């Protein structure tokens, strides 16, 4: 039902079917990326806590490596979001 309503609205607005499907796919990709960024930030914060509670050289080294990997993943996802041709300020919801 909602699909029919949106289809009529898009048709009235002169939006082509290809553009509608593209925008739906783009929104799904953006939502997925938003969730990945949120999870990466949570992982980054968890590794910071892991570092604070590490005991011994092996645990400290392991915590540092995990923290570096989590930070790199978070930066990579943010760069991916910046590279998308999207105005994130006009998107509902929060990344963080």
C-alpha positions in Angstrom: 0.0 0.0 0.0 2.7 2.4 1.0 4.7 1.5 -2.1 1.6 2.3 -4.3 1.2 5.7 -2.6 4.9 6.5 -3.0 4.8 5.3 -6.6 1.9 7.7 -7.3 3.7 10.5 -5.5 6.9 10.0 -7.4 5.0 9.7 -10.7 3.2 13.0 -9.9 6.6 14.6 -9.2 8.0 13.3 -12.5 10.5 10.9 -10.9 11.5 8.0 -13.1 11.3 4.4 -11.8 15.1 4.0 -12.2 15.7 7.0 -10.0 13.2 5.7 -7.3 14.9 2.4 -7.1 18.3 4.1 -7.0 17.3 6.3 -4.2 15.9 3.3 -2.2 19.2 1.4 -2.8 21.1 4.5 -1.8 19.1 4.9 1.4 19.7 1.3 2.3 23.4 1.6 1.7 23.5 4.8 3.8 21.5 3.1 6.6 23.9 0.1 6.5 26.9 2.4 6.6 25.4 4.4 9.5 25.0 1.2 11.5 28.5 0.1 10.7 29.9 3.4 11.9 27.8 3.2 15.1 29.1 -0.3 15.7 32.7 0.7 14.9 32.5 3.5 17.4 31.2 1.2 20.1 34.1 -1.3 19.3 36.6 1.6 19.5 35.2 2.6 22.9 35.3 -1.0 24.1 39.0 -1.4 23.1 39.8 1.8 25.0 38.3 0.2 28.1 40.1 -3.0 27.4 43.4 -1.1 27.4 42.7 0.5 30.8 42.0 -2.9 32.4 44.9 -4.8 30.7 47.4 -6.4 33.0 50.8 -7.6 31.9 52.8 -6.9 28.8 50.9 -9.4 26.6 47.5 -8.0 27.5 48.6 -4.4 27.0 50.2 -5.2 23.6 47.1 -7.1 22.5 44.8 -4.2 23.7 46.9 -1.6 21.8 46.7 -3.7 18.6 43.0 -4.1 18.9 42.6 -0.4 19.7 44.6 0.6 16.6 42.6 -1.8 14.4 39.3 -0.4 15.8 40.4 3.2 15.2 41.5 2.4 11.7 38.1 0.7 10.9 36.2 3.7 12.3 38.3 6.2 10.2 37.9 4.0 7.1 34.1 4.0 7.5 34.0 7.8 8.1 36.1 8.3 5.0 33.7 6.1 3.0 30.7 8.2 4.3 32.5 11.4 3.3 33.2 10.0 -0.2 29.5 9.2 -0.8 27.7 11.9 -2.8 25.3 12.6 0.0 24.4 15.5 2.1 24.4 13.8 5.5 23.0 16.8 7.3 19.7 16.3 5.5 19.4 12.7 6.5 17.2 11.8 9.5 18.8 9.8 12.3 22.1 10.1 13.9 25.4 8.4 13.0 26.5 8.4 16.6 
